[in-house]
Amino acid sequence: RWDLKLENGITVKLPEDGEDQAIAELVRMDRDNGLLTRDIAAVDMRLSDRLVVQLTPEAATQREATLNEKPQNLKRKPETKI
């Protein structure tokens, strides 16, 4: 298994198998969504059914502050079963 360390500091954790497909998917996500231009520290592609993105400490702090500013009434209400 390989980790790629990009010039912009992002670490990409590749899966054990299918590295070529994972890199192609990473390139597609960057092209379509600018993934690698965002304030992230790592992209974990080791699990085949999901992608995990780790924010930089600064981005995580900013996200937490933004979430704490949201009004409480916007939180999802529990579903009512009938």
HTML snippet that shows the backbone in 3Dmol.js (N, CA, C, O; Angstrom):
<script src="https://3Dmol.org/build/3Dmol-min.js"></script>
<div id="view" style="width:600px;height:400px;position:relative"></div>
<script>
const pdb = `
ATOM      1  N   ARG A   1       0.839  -1.174   0.000  1.00  0.00           N
ATOM      2  CA  ARG A   1       0.000   0.000   0.000  1.00  0.00           C
ATOM      3  C   ARG A   1       0.877   1.227   0.000  1.00  0.00           C
ATOM      4  O   ARG A   1       1.937   1.250   0.624  1.00  0.00           O
ATOM      5  N   TRP A   2       0.420   2.262  -0.715  1.00  0.00           N
ATOM      6  CA  TRP A   2       1.223   3.477  -0.866  1.00  0.00           C
ATOM      7  C   TRP A   2       0.470   4.702  -0.375  1.00  0.00           C
ATOM      8  O   TRP A   2      -0.756   4.773  -0.455  1.00  0.00           O
ATOM      9  N   ASP A   3       1.224   5.657   0.130  1.00  0.00           N
ATOM     10  CA  ASP A   3       0.714   6.999   0.407  1.00  0.00           C
ATOM     11  C   ASP A   3       1.433   7.949  -0.534  1.00  0.00           C
ATOM     12  O   ASP A   3       2.645   7.846  -0.727  1.00  0.00           O
ATOM     13  N   LEU A   4       0.688   8.868  -1.115  1.00  0.00           N
ATOM     14  CA  LEU A   4       1.279   9.906  -1.954  1.00  0.00           C
ATOM     15  C   LEU A   4       1.302  11.201  -1.167  1.00  0.00           C
ATOM     16  O   LEU A   4       0.298  11.570  -0.556  1.00  0.00           O
ATOM     17  N   LYS A   5       2.411  11.886  -1.170  1.00  0.00           N
ATOM     18  CA  LYS A   5       2.518  13.202  -0.534  1.00  0.00           C
ATOM     19  C   LYS A   5       2.608  14.215  -1.672  1.00  0.00           C
ATOM     20  O   LYS A   5       3.615  14.274  -2.378  1.00  0.00           O
ATOM     21  N   LEU A   6       1.554  15.011  -1.848  1.00  0.00           N
ATOM     22  CA  LEU A   6       1.498  15.967  -2.942  1.00  0.00           C
ATOM     23  C   LEU A   6       2.289  17.226  -2.603  1.00  0.00           C
ATOM     24  O   LEU A   6       2.562  17.502  -1.435  1.00  0.00           O
ATOM     25  N   GLU A   7       2.651  17.980  -3.626  1.00  0.00           N
ATOM     26  CA  GLU A   7       3.436  19.205  -3.423  1.00  0.00           C
ATOM     27  C   GLU A   7       2.713  20.226  -2.550  1.00  0.00           C
ATOM     28  O   GLU A   7       3.356  21.024  -1.868  1.00  0.00           O
ATOM     29  N   ASN A   8       1.375  20.206  -2.566  1.00  0.00           N
ATOM     30  CA  ASN A   8       0.615  21.153  -1.757  1.00  0.00           C
ATOM     31  C   ASN A   8       0.435  20.675  -0.314  1.00  0.00           C
ATOM     32  O   ASN A   8      -0.268  21.314   0.469  1.00  0.00           O
ATOM     33  N   GLY A   9       1.073  19.543   0.041  1.00  0.00           N
ATOM     34  CA  GLY A   9       1.042  19.056   1.415  1.00  0.00           C
ATOM     35  C   GLY A   9      -0.022  18.017   1.707  1.00  0.00           C
ATOM     36  O   GLY A   9      -0.016  17.431   2.789  1.00  0.00           O
ATOM     37  N   ILE A  10      -0.930  17.770   0.788  1.00  0.00           N
ATOM     38  CA  ILE A  10      -1.992  16.785   0.999  1.00  0.00           C
ATOM     39  C   ILE A  10      -1.417  15.378   0.874  1.00  0.00           C
ATOM     40  O   ILE A  10      -0.649  15.086  -0.042  1.00  0.00           O
ATOM     41  N   THR A  11      -1.803  14.510   1.811  1.00  0.00           N
ATOM     42  CA  THR A  11      -1.429  13.100   1.753  1.00  0.00           C
ATOM     43  C   THR A  11      -2.607  12.322   1.188  1.00  0.00           C
ATOM     44  O   THR A  11      -3.738  12.469   1.651  1.00  0.00           O
ATOM     45  N   VAL A  12      -2.336  11.495   0.184  1.00  0.00           N
ATOM     46  CA  VAL A  12      -3.361  10.637  -0.407  1.00  0.00           C
ATOM     47  C   VAL A  12      -3.025   9.204  -0.028  1.00  0.00           C
ATOM     48  O   VAL A  12      -1.969   8.686  -0.389  1.00  0.00           O
ATOM     49  N   LYS A  13      -3.932   8.571   0.703  1.00  0.00           N
ATOM     50  CA  LYS A  13      -3.735   7.186   1.138  1.00  0.00           C
ATOM     51  C   LYS A  13      -4.447   6.279   0.140  1.00  0.00           C
ATOM     52  O   LYS A  13      -5.676   6.232   0.089  1.00  0.00           O
ATOM     53  N   LEU A  14      -3.658   5.562  -0.646  1.00  0.00           N
ATOM     54  CA  LEU A  14      -4.202   4.711  -1.697  1.00  0.00           C
ATOM     55  C   LEU A  14      -4.596   3.345  -1.150  1.00  0.00           C
ATOM     56  O   LEU A  14      -4.058   2.897  -0.137  1.00  0.00           O
ATOM     57  N   PRO A  15      -5.546   2.677  -1.828  1.00  0.00           N
ATOM     58  CA  PRO A  15      -5.928   1.330  -1.401  1.00  0.00           C
ATOM     59  C   PRO A  15      -4.824   0.325  -1.712  1.00  0.00           C
ATOM     60  O   PRO A  15      -3.906   0.609  -2.482  1.00  0.00           O
ATOM     61  N   GLU A  16      -4.928  -0.840  -1.108  1.00  0.00           N
ATOM     62  CA  GLU A  16      -3.935  -1.887  -1.326  1.00  0.00           C
ATOM     63  C   GLU A  16      -3.983  -2.404  -2.760  1.00  0.00           C
ATOM     64  O   GLU A  16      -2.943  -2.694  -3.352  1.00  0.00           O
ATOM     65  N   ASP A  17      -5.172  -2.518  -3.311  1.00  0.00           N
ATOM     66  CA  ASP A  17      -5.365  -2.969  -4.693  1.00  0.00           C
ATOM     67  C   ASP A  17      -6.103  -1.888  -5.468  1.00  0.00           C
ATOM     68  O   ASP A  17      -6.856  -1.109  -4.884  1.00  0.00           O
ATOM     69  N   GLY A  18      -5.895  -1.836  -6.769  1.00  0.00           N
ATOM     70  CA  GLY A  18      -6.605  -0.879  -7.612  1.00  0.00           C
ATOM     71  C   GLY A  18      -6.086   0.538  -7.489  1.00  0.00           C
ATOM     72  O   GLY A  18      -6.857   1.495  -7.554  1.00  0.00           O
ATOM     73  N   GLU A  19      -4.779   0.676  -7.311  1.00  0.00           N
ATOM     74  CA  GLU A  19      -4.194   2.012  -7.150  1.00  0.00           C
ATOM     75  C   GLU A  19      -4.448   2.895  -8.368  1.00  0.00           C
ATOM     76  O   GLU A  19      -4.739   4.083  -8.234  1.00  0.00           O
ATOM     77  N   ASP A  20      -4.333   2.299  -9.566  1.00  0.00           N
ATOM     78  CA  ASP A  20      -4.544   3.073 -10.797  1.00  0.00           C
ATOM     79  C   ASP A  20      -5.957   3.643 -10.854  1.00  0.00           C
ATOM     80  O   ASP A  20      -6.152   4.805 -11.211  1.00  0.00           O
ATOM     81  N   GLN A  21      -6.938   2.818 -10.501  1.00  0.00           N
ATOM     82  CA  GLN A  21      -8.332   3.276 -10.502  1.00  0.00           C
ATOM     83  C   GLN A  21      -8.541   4.369  -9.460  1.00  0.00           C
ATOM     84  O   GLN A  21      -9.264   5.334  -9.707  1.00  0.00           O
ATOM     85  N   ALA A  22      -7.917   4.223  -8.308  1.00  0.00           N
ATOM     86  CA  ALA A  22      -8.056   5.222  -7.244  1.00  0.00           C
ATOM     87  C   ALA A  22      -7.466   6.558  -7.683  1.00  0.00           C
ATOM     88  O   ALA A  22      -8.058   7.609  -7.440  1.00  0.00           O
ATOM     89  N   ILE A  23      -6.305   6.519  -8.326  1.00  0.00           N
ATOM     90  CA  ILE A  23      -5.689   7.760  -8.801  1.00  0.00           C
ATOM     91  C   ILE A  23      -6.554   8.406  -9.875  1.00  0.00           C
ATOM     92  O   ILE A  23      -6.716   9.626  -9.889  1.00  0.00           O
ATOM     93  N   ALA A  24      -7.113   7.596 -10.775  1.00  0.00           N
ATOM     94  CA  ALA A  24      -8.003   8.130 -11.809  1.00  0.00           C
ATOM     95  C   ALA A  24      -9.232   8.787 -11.177  1.00  0.00           C
ATOM     96  O   ALA A  24      -9.673   9.843 -11.631  1.00  0.00           O
ATOM     97  N   GLU A  25      -9.780   8.170 -10.140  1.00  0.00           N
ATOM     98  CA  GLU A  25     -10.938   8.738  -9.437  1.00  0.00           C
ATOM     99  C   GLU A  25     -10.561  10.041  -8.735  1.00  0.00           C
ATOM    100  O   GLU A  25     -11.338  10.997  -8.739  1.00  0.00           O
ATOM    101  N   LEU A  26      -9.384  10.082  -8.139  1.00  0.00           N
ATOM    102  CA  LEU A  26      -8.903  11.294  -7.478  1.00  0.00           C
ATOM    103  C   LEU A  26      -8.764  12.439  -8.486  1.00  0.00           C
ATOM    104  O   LEU A  26      -9.166  13.569  -8.207  1.00  0.00           O
ATOM    105  N   VAL A  27      -8.203  12.147  -9.642  1.00  0.00           N
ATOM    106  CA  VAL A  27      -8.054  13.154 -10.697  1.00  0.00           C
ATOM    107  C   VAL A  27      -9.427  13.654 -11.143  1.00  0.00           C
ATOM    108  O   VAL A  27      -9.618  14.853 -11.343  1.00  0.00           O
ATOM    109  N   ARG A  28     -10.394  12.721 -11.299  1.00  0.00           N
ATOM    110  CA  ARG A  28     -11.749  13.109 -11.703  1.00  0.00           C
ATOM    111  C   ARG A  28     -12.399  14.017 -10.655  1.00  0.00           C
ATOM    112  O   ARG A  28     -13.010  15.028 -11.002  1.00  0.00           O
ATOM    113  N   MET A  29     -12.267  13.657  -9.374  1.00  0.00           N
ATOM    114  CA  MET A  29     -12.861  14.474  -8.310  1.00  0.00           C
ATOM    115  C   MET A  29     -12.205  15.848  -8.234  1.00  0.00           C
ATOM    116  O   MET A  29     -12.871  16.843  -7.947  1.00  0.00           O
ATOM    117  N   ASP A  30     -10.911  15.903  -8.487  1.00  0.00           N
ATOM    118  CA  ASP A  30     -10.233  17.198  -8.481  1.00  0.00           C
ATOM    119  C   ASP A  30     -10.688  18.041  -9.666  1.00  0.00           C
ATOM    120  O   ASP A  30     -10.922  19.241  -9.523  1.00  0.00           O
ATOM    121  N   ARG A  31     -10.813  17.424 -10.823  1.00  0.00           N
ATOM    122  CA  ARG A  31     -11.260  18.146 -12.014  1.00  0.00           C
ATOM    123  C   ARG A  31     -12.699  18.653 -11.840  1.00  0.00           C
ATOM    124  O   ARG A  31     -12.996  19.808 -12.147  1.00  0.00           O
ATOM    125  N   ASP A  32     -13.578  17.790 -11.351  1.00  0.00           N
ATOM    126  CA  ASP A  32     -15.001  18.132 -11.245  1.00  0.00           C
ATOM    127  C   ASP A  32     -15.327  19.022 -10.050  1.00  0.00           C
ATOM    128  O   ASP A  32     -16.229  19.857 -10.130  1.00  0.00           O
ATOM    129  N   ASN A  33     -14.601  18.852  -8.938  1.00  0.00           N
ATOM    130  CA  ASN A  33     -14.967  19.534  -7.691  1.00  0.00           C
ATOM    131  C   ASN A  33     -13.836  20.322  -7.040  1.00  0.00           C
ATOM    132  O   ASN A  33     -14.035  20.923  -5.985  1.00  0.00           O
ATOM    133  N   GLY A  34     -12.659  20.329  -7.646  1.00  0.00           N
ATOM    134  CA  GLY A  34     -11.535  21.050  -7.057  1.00  0.00           C
ATOM    135  C   GLY A  34     -11.103  20.480  -5.720  1.00  0.00           C
ATOM    136  O   GLY A  34     -10.692  21.224  -4.829  1.00  0.00           O
ATOM    137  N   LEU A  35     -11.192  19.164  -5.571  1.00  0.00           N
ATOM    138  CA  LEU A  35     -10.910  18.520  -4.290  1.00  0.00           C
ATOM    139  C   LEU A  35      -9.543  18.891  -3.728  1.00  0.00           C
ATOM    140  O   LEU A  35      -9.424  19.203  -2.543  1.00  0.00           O
ATOM    141  N   LEU A  36      -8.527  18.859  -4.556  1.00  0.00           N
ATOM    142  CA  LEU A  36      -7.161  19.062  -4.065  1.00  0.00           C
ATOM    143  C   LEU A  36      -6.792  20.523  -3.880  1.00  0.00           C
ATOM    144  O   LEU A  36      -5.675  20.830  -3.465  1.00  0.00           O
ATOM    145  N   THR A  37      -7.716  21.429  -4.182  1.00  0.00           N
ATOM    146  CA  THR A  37      -7.473  22.858  -3.951  1.00  0.00           C
ATOM    147  C   THR A  37      -8.119  23.321  -2.652  1.00  0.00           C
ATOM    148  O   THR A  37      -7.997  24.487  -2.276  1.00  0.00           O
ATOM    149  N   ARG A  38      -8.797  22.424  -1.973  1.00  0.00           N
ATOM    150  CA  ARG A  38      -9.485  22.770  -0.726  1.00  0.00           C
ATOM    151  C   ARG A  38      -8.530  22.697   0.456  1.00  0.00           C
ATOM    152  O   ARG A  38      -7.403  22.219   0.331  1.00  0.00           O
ATOM    153  N   ASP A  39      -8.988  23.171   1.590  1.00  0.00           N
ATOM    154  CA  ASP A  39      -8.165  23.239   2.799  1.00  0.00           C
ATOM    155  C   ASP A  39      -8.205  21.892   3.527  1.00  0.00           C
ATOM    156  O   ASP A  39      -8.805  21.766   4.594  1.00  0.00           O
ATOM    157  N   ILE A  40      -7.552  20.885   2.925  1.00  0.00           N
ATOM    158  CA  ILE A  40      -7.560  19.539   3.489  1.00  0.00           C
ATOM    159  C   ILE A  40      -6.132  19.058   3.725  1.00  0.00           C
ATOM    160  O   ILE A  40      -5.187  19.507   3.077  1.00  0.00           O
ATOM    161  N   ALA A  41      -6.006  18.129   4.673  1.00  0.00           N
ATOM    162  CA  ALA A  41      -4.697  17.571   5.010  1.00  0.00           C
ATOM    163  C   ALA A  41      -4.482  16.211   4.355  1.00  0.00           C
ATOM    164  O   ALA A  41      -3.360  15.866   3.983  1.00  0.00           O
ATOM    165  N   ALA A  42      -5.571  15.432   4.214  1.00  0.00           N
ATOM    166  CA  ALA A  42      -5.419  14.080   3.681  1.00  0.00           C
ATOM    167  C   ALA A  42      -6.696  13.613   3.002  1.00  0.00           C
ATOM    168  O   ALA A  42      -7.799  14.051   3.329  1.00  0.00           O
ATOM    169  N   VAL A  43      -6.511  12.705   2.044  1.00  0.00           N
ATOM    170  CA  VAL A  43      -7.608  12.010   1.381  1.00  0.00           C
ATOM    171  C   VAL A  43      -7.326  10.523   1.560  1.00  0.00           C
ATOM    172  O   VAL A  43      -6.301  10.018   1.102  1.00  0.00           O
ATOM    173  N   ASP A  44      -8.238   9.830   2.226  1.00  0.00           N
ATOM    174  CA  ASP A  44      -8.057   8.405   2.501  1.00  0.00           C
ATOM    175  C   ASP A  44      -8.955   7.614   1.558  1.00  0.00           C
ATOM    176  O   ASP A  44     -10.181   7.688   1.644  1.00  0.00           O
ATOM    177  N   MET A  45      -8.335   6.859   0.661  1.00  0.00           N
ATOM    178  CA  MET A  45      -9.064   6.077  -0.336  1.00  0.00           C
ATOM    179  C   MET A  45      -8.912   4.580  -0.076  1.00  0.00           C
ATOM    180  O   MET A  45      -9.134   3.778  -0.983  1.00  0.00           O
ATOM    181  N   ARG A  46      -8.543   4.192   1.129  1.00  0.00           N
ATOM    182  CA  ARG A  46      -8.272   2.785   1.425  1.00  0.00           C
ATOM    183  C   ARG A  46      -9.528   1.928   1.455  1.00  0.00           C
ATOM    184  O   ARG A  46      -9.457   0.733   1.171  1.00  0.00           O
ATOM    185  N   LEU A  47     -10.665   2.503   1.790  1.00  0.00           N
ATOM    186  CA  LEU A  47     -11.912   1.741   1.827  1.00  0.00           C
ATOM    187  C   LEU A  47     -12.617   1.874   0.486  1.00  0.00           C
ATOM    188  O   LEU A  47     -12.759   2.980  -0.037  1.00  0.00           O
ATOM    189  N   SER A  48     -13.056   0.759  -0.069  1.00  0.00           N
ATOM    190  CA  SER A  48     -13.632   0.775  -1.413  1.00  0.00           C
ATOM    191  C   SER A  48     -15.000   1.441  -1.483  1.00  0.00           C
ATOM    192  O   SER A  48     -15.407   1.891  -2.554  1.00  0.00           O
ATOM    193  N   ASP A  49     -15.716   1.515  -0.369  1.00  0.00           N
ATOM    194  CA  ASP A  49     -17.077   2.049  -0.403  1.00  0.00           C
ATOM    195  C   ASP A  49     -17.194   3.491   0.083  1.00  0.00           C
ATOM    196  O   ASP A  49     -18.302   4.019   0.183  1.00  0.00           O
ATOM    197  N   ARG A  50     -16.051   4.143   0.389  1.00  0.00           N
ATOM    198  CA  ARG A  50     -16.137   5.526   0.862  1.00  0.00           C
ATOM    199  C   ARG A  50     -14.806   6.247   0.704  1.00  0.00           C
ATOM    200  O   ARG A  50     -13.751   5.634   0.544  1.00  0.00           O
ATOM    201  N   LEU A  51     -14.895   7.540   0.752  1.00  0.00           N
ATOM    202  CA  LEU A  51     -13.728   8.412   0.698  1.00  0.00           C
ATOM    203  C   LEU A  51     -13.743   9.235   1.978  1.00  0.00           C
ATOM    204  O   LEU A  51     -14.775   9.798   2.342  1.00  0.00           O
ATOM    205  N   VAL A  52     -12.614   9.307   2.659  1.00  0.00           N
ATOM    206  CA  VAL A  52     -12.529  10.076   3.894  1.00  0.00           C
ATOM    207  C   VAL A  52     -11.586  11.247   3.655  1.00  0.00           C
ATOM    208  O   VAL A  52     -10.455  11.067   3.203  1.00  0.00           O
ATOM    209  N   VAL A  53     -12.063  12.445   3.964  1.00  0.00           N
ATOM    210  CA  VAL A  53     -11.262  13.652   3.787  1.00  0.00           C
ATOM    211  C   VAL A  53     -10.978  14.237   5.162  1.00  0.00           C
ATOM    212  O   VAL A  53     -11.901  14.484   5.939  1.00  0.00           O
ATOM    213  N   GLN A  54      -9.714  14.457   5.459  1.00  0.00           N
ATOM    214  CA  GLN A  54      -9.309  15.057   6.735  1.00  0.00           C
ATOM    215  C   GLN A  54      -9.017  16.531   6.503  1.00  0.00           C
ATOM    216  O   GLN A  54      -8.193  16.886   5.660  1.00  0.00           O
ATOM    217  N   LEU A  55      -9.693  17.375   7.249  1.00  0.00           N
ATOM    218  CA  LEU A  55      -9.465  18.812   7.156  1.00  0.00           C
ATOM    219  C   LEU A  55      -8.157  19.188   7.840  1.00  0.00           C
ATOM    220  O   LEU A  55      -7.675  18.474   8.719  1.00  0.00           O
ATOM    221  N   THR A  56      -7.594  20.311   7.430  1.00  0.00           N
ATOM    222  CA  THR A  56      -6.455  20.852   8.168  1.00  0.00           C
ATOM    223  C   THR A  56      -6.970  21.311   9.530  1.00  0.00           C
ATOM    224  O   THR A  56      -8.171  21.542   9.673  1.00  0.00           O
ATOM    225  N   PRO A  57      -6.111  21.450  10.526  1.00  0.00           N
ATOM    226  CA  PRO A  57      -6.578  21.920  11.836  1.00  0.00           C
ATOM    227  C   PRO A  57      -7.314  23.262  11.754  1.00  0.00           C
ATOM    228  O   PRO A  57      -8.313  23.463  12.445  1.00  0.00           O
ATOM    229  N   GLU A  58      -6.828  24.171  10.920  1.00  0.00           N
ATOM    230  CA  GLU A  58      -7.482  25.482  10.779  1.00  0.00           C
ATOM    231  C   GLU A  58      -8.881  25.332  10.186  1.00  0.00           C
ATOM    232  O   GLU A  58      -9.828  25.963  10.655  1.00  0.00           O
ATOM    233  N   ALA A  59      -9.009  24.501   9.162  1.00  0.00           N
ATOM    234  CA  ALA A  59     -10.312  24.299   8.529  1.00  0.00           C
ATOM    235  C   ALA A  59     -11.280  23.597   9.478  1.00  0.00           C
ATOM    236  O   ALA A  59     -12.471  23.907   9.488  1.00  0.00           O
ATOM    237  N   ALA A  60     -10.779  22.656  10.273  1.00  0.00           N
ATOM    238  CA  ALA A  60     -11.628  21.959  11.239  1.00  0.00           C
ATOM    239  C   ALA A  60     -12.145  22.925  12.301  1.00  0.00           C
ATOM    240  O   ALA A  60     -13.313  22.859  12.685  1.00  0.00           O
ATOM    241  N   THR A  61     -11.286  23.816  12.772  1.00  0.00           N
ATOM    242  CA  THR A  61     -11.694  24.817  13.760  1.00  0.00           C
ATOM    243  C   THR A  61     -12.745  25.748  13.173  1.00  0.00           C
ATOM    244  O   THR A  61     -13.737  26.065  13.830  1.00  0.00           O
ATOM    245  N   GLN A  62     -12.529  26.182  11.947  1.00  0.00           N
ATOM    246  CA  GLN A  62     -13.485  27.073  11.286  1.00  0.00           C
ATOM    247  C   GLN A  62     -14.824  26.372  11.066  1.00  0.00           C
ATOM    248  O   GLN A  62     -15.877  26.977  11.263  1.00  0.00           O
ATOM    249  N   ARG A  63     -14.791  25.102  10.661  1.00  0.00           N
ATOM    250  CA  ARG A  63     -16.028  24.352  10.441  1.00  0.00           C
ATOM    251  C   ARG A  63     -16.799  24.201  11.746  1.00  0.00           C
ATOM    252  O   ARG A  63     -18.016  24.379  11.774  1.00  0.00           O
ATOM    253  N   GLU A  64     -16.102  23.875  12.817  1.00  0.00           N
ATOM    254  CA  GLU A  64     -16.754  23.717  14.114  1.00  0.00           C
ATOM    255  C   GLU A  64     -17.393  25.025  14.569  1.00  0.00           C
ATOM    256  O   GLU A  64     -18.508  25.024  15.090  1.00  0.00           O
ATOM    257  N   ALA A  65     -16.692  26.136  14.376  1.00  0.00           N
ATOM    258  CA  ALA A  65     -17.243  27.441  14.754  1.00  0.00           C
ATOM    259  C   ALA A  65     -18.482  27.758  13.932  1.00  0.00           C
ATOM    260  O   ALA A  65     -19.463  28.278  14.465  1.00  0.00           O
ATOM    261  N   THR A  66     -18.449  27.452  12.652  1.00  0.00           N
ATOM    262  CA  THR A  66     -19.598  27.700  11.781  1.00  0.00           C
ATOM    263  C   THR A  66     -20.786  26.854  12.207  1.00  0.00           C
ATOM    264  O   THR A  66     -21.914  27.345  12.253  1.00  0.00           O
ATOM    265  N   LEU A  67     -20.542  25.587  12.519  1.00  0.00           N
ATOM    266  CA  LEU A  67     -21.632  24.714  12.955  1.00  0.00           C
ATOM    267  C   LEU A  67     -22.219  25.174  14.283  1.00  0.00           C
ATOM    268  O   LEU A  67     -23.427  25.057  14.493  1.00  0.00           O
ATOM    269  N   ASN A  68     -21.396  25.690  15.175  1.00  0.00           N
ATOM    270  CA  ASN A  68     -21.881  26.165  16.470  1.00  0.00           C
ATOM    271  C   ASN A  68     -22.697  27.443  16.347  1.00  0.00           C
ATOM    272  O   ASN A  68     -23.499  27.745  17.231  1.00  0.00           O
ATOM    273  N   GLU A  69     -22.510  28.196  15.272  1.00  0.00           N
ATOM    274  CA  GLU A  69     -23.260  29.435  15.062  1.00  0.00           C
ATOM    275  C   GLU A  69     -24.657  29.188  14.517  1.00  0.00           C
ATOM    276  O   GLU A  69     -25.514  30.067  14.605  1.00  0.00           O
ATOM    277  N   LYS A  70     -24.906  28.005  13.954  1.00  0.00           N
ATOM    278  CA  LYS A  70     -26.213  27.713  13.365  1.00  0.00           C
ATOM    279  C   LYS A  70     -27.278  27.687  14.460  1.00  0.00           C
ATOM    280  O   LYS A  70     -27.025  27.216  15.569  1.00  0.00           O
ATOM    281  N   PRO A  71     -28.453  28.188  14.146  1.00  0.00           N
ATOM    282  CA  PRO A  71     -29.544  28.123  15.127  1.00  0.00           C
ATOM    283  C   PRO A  71     -29.871  26.671  15.479  1.00  0.00           C
ATOM    284  O   PRO A  71     -29.801  25.784  14.629  1.00  0.00           O
ATOM    285  N   GLN A  72     -30.222  26.448  16.718  1.00  0.00           N
ATOM    286  CA  GLN A  72     -30.520  25.099  17.188  1.00  0.00           C
ATOM    287  C   GLN A  72     -31.719  24.484  16.481  1.00  0.00           C
ATOM    288  O   GLN A  72     -31.808  23.262  16.368  1.00  0.00           O
ATOM    289  N   ASN A  73     -32.643  25.315  16.003  1.00  0.00           N
ATOM    290  CA  ASN A  73     -33.848  24.779  15.382  1.00  0.00           C
ATOM    291  C   ASN A  73     -33.584  24.176  14.008  1.00  0.00           C
ATOM    292  O   ASN A  73     -34.491  23.586  13.421  1.00  0.00           O
ATOM    293  N   LEU A  74     -32.388  24.305  13.485  1.00  0.00           N
ATOM    294  CA  LEU A  74     -32.068  23.706  12.199  1.00  0.00           C
ATOM    295  C   LEU A  74     -31.595  22.265  12.333  1.00  0.00           C
ATOM    296  O   LEU A  74     -31.411  21.568  11.336  1.00  0.00           O
ATOM    297  N   LYS A  75     -31.402  21.829  13.561  1.00  0.00           N
ATOM    298  CA  LYS A  75     -30.977  20.446  13.750  1.00  0.00           C
ATOM    299  C   LYS A  75     -32.102  19.511  13.321  1.00  0.00           C
ATOM    300  O   LYS A  75     -33.285  19.828  13.450  1.00  0.00           O
ATOM    301  N   ARG A  76     -31.708  18.370  12.816  1.00  0.00           N
ATOM    302  CA  ARG A  76     -32.676  17.390  12.335  1.00  0.00           C
ATOM    303  C   ARG A  76     -33.505  16.859  13.503  1.00  0.00           C
ATOM    304  O   ARG A  76     -32.974  16.503  14.555  1.00  0.00           O
ATOM    305  N   LYS A  77     -34.804  16.818  13.291  1.00  0.00           N
ATOM    306  CA  LYS A  77     -35.706  16.306  14.310  1.00  0.00           C
ATOM    307  C   LYS A  77     -35.837  14.796  14.144  1.00  0.00           C
ATOM    308  O   LYS A  77     -35.769  14.287  13.025  1.00  0.00           O
ATOM    309  N   PRO A  78     -36.022  14.086  15.235  1.00  0.00           N
ATOM    310  CA  PRO A  78     -36.189  12.637  15.125  1.00  0.00           C
ATOM    311  C   PRO A  78     -37.437  12.305  14.319  1.00  0.00           C
ATOM    312  O   PRO A  78     -38.436  13.023  14.366  1.00  0.00           O
ATOM    313  N   GLU A  79     -37.361  11.206  13.581  1.00  0.00           N
ATOM    314  CA  GLU A  79     -38.505  10.791  12.777  1.00  0.00           C
ATOM    315  C   GLU A  79     -39.613  10.273  13.679  1.00  0.00           C
ATOM    316  O   GLU A  79     -39.360   9.666  14.720  1.00  0.00           O
ATOM    317  N   THR A  80     -40.837  10.526  13.260  1.00  0.00           N
ATOM    318  CA  THR A  80     -41.994  10.016  13.980  1.00  0.00           C
ATOM    319  C   THR A  80     -42.494   8.785  13.252  1.00  0.00           C
ATOM    320  O   THR A  80     -42.806   8.839  12.062  1.00  0.00           O
ATOM    321  N   LYS A  81     -42.570   7.680  13.966  1.00  0.00           N
ATOM    322  CA  LYS A  81     -43.053   6.440  13.353  1.00  0.00           C
ATOM    323  C   LYS A  81     -44.551   6.344  13.549  1.00  0.00           C
ATOM    324  O   LYS A  81     -45.084   6.642  14.618  1.00  0.00           O
ATOM    325  N   ILE A  82     -45.202   5.926  12.505  1.00  0.00           N
ATOM    326  CA  ILE A  82     -46.671   5.803  12.554  1.00  0.00           C
ATOM    327  C   ILE A  82     -47.051   4.344  12.589  1.00  0.00           C
ATOM    328  O   ILE A  82     -48.237   4.015  12.633  1.00  0.00           O
TER     329      ILE A  82
END
`;
const viewer = $3Dmol.createViewer("view");
viewer.addModel(pdb, "pdb");
viewer.setStyle({}, {cartoon: {color: "spectrum"}});
viewer.zoomTo();
viewer.render();
</script>
